[in-house]
Amino acid sequence: MSDLDSQTAYWDAAAATKTFTHPLHVPWLDGVDRHAAILDYGCGYGRTMEALDEQGFTNLTHQG
């Protein structure tokens, strides 16, 4: 087991208690096709993907 694997349970539990300090700025989405392919690649809890889903985006992929 890698060091990162041993942290998964902690961060999965901690995610629900964290404040999303960089909220999605919805006006930036004006004119973006709701079926555009969007990839969230990096670290994080996938909150941006959740916010995009709430705005009606349908082709979302989270790798992190």
Buried (B, 14 or more C-beta within 10 A) or exposed (E): EEEEEEEEEEEEEEEEEEEEEEEBEEEEBEEEEEEEEBEBEEEBBBBBBBBBEEEEBEEBEBEE
